[in-house]
Amino acid sequence: MKKIIIGNFKMNTTPSEFKSYAMALATKTKGTKNDVIVCPPYTHLGTAKQILAGSHIYYGAQNISEEESGAFTGEISASMIKDLGAEYVIVGHSERRGKFKENDKVVNKKIKTALANGLKVILCVGENLQTRTNKQAAMFVKKQLDDDLKGIYENELESVIIAYEPIWAIGTGKNVTVTEIHKMTDLIRKEIEYLYSEKAGRGINIVYGGSVGLTNYKKLLSNDFLNGVMIGNICLEIDNFTLICRENY
Ligand code: PEP
């Protein structure tokens, strides 16, 4: 079964390092039936266009401004990354929500801006440890979905991937059990069904992110309820990332 494998580089690698990486990844993953998406820093997107445009590897940005253009010094717009051939953009990553104080209203606006500019969205949702310990994870994720997807039409959902990324599992090596992930993907599908339709709930692509690596990727990707994984740290290790991208699931 075809899976979606997303690599989030975060603020890592230089453009030259990425150039070598992209060339190697394109060669090493040739023939894979999975959808491979790499999201390097903005400064690497020109190189991505040079190396990856027209290849089997998709690429995207890690963020965009919610504004279209104008007096927003330091910001990058959706049309700028679209012009560089980016197909995807990550929106609402917990590092942006936490460290850059992006709330659901901003996330919602970013999704609308991305879709209006023909970008596909990787929407990250997920609870922190305290919320999980207080048994409020389900309620929390539901509310994120309700607020983030406000005003998004059902036909636009085919351009949205939901990434369930429990904050406490990102970059920590802490493993979430497959049962816990299954419960959350069921909940996400039910909420999408409630907000849109049964078809939308069934059809929405959901990936899991949070310390995915060599010890757990097979266990995760062998399940039908999961459409793929989002990988941070390990995607920087090209041989390991290649292994995950090439596998037949
Ligand atoms: C992420 O940053 O989206 C992520 C999943 O990171 P890691 O794989 O390092 O936990």
Residues whose N, C-alpha, C, O or C-beta is under 5 A from the ligand:
A	BS01	PEP	N8 A169 I170 G171 G209 G210 S211 V212 M230 I231 G232 N233
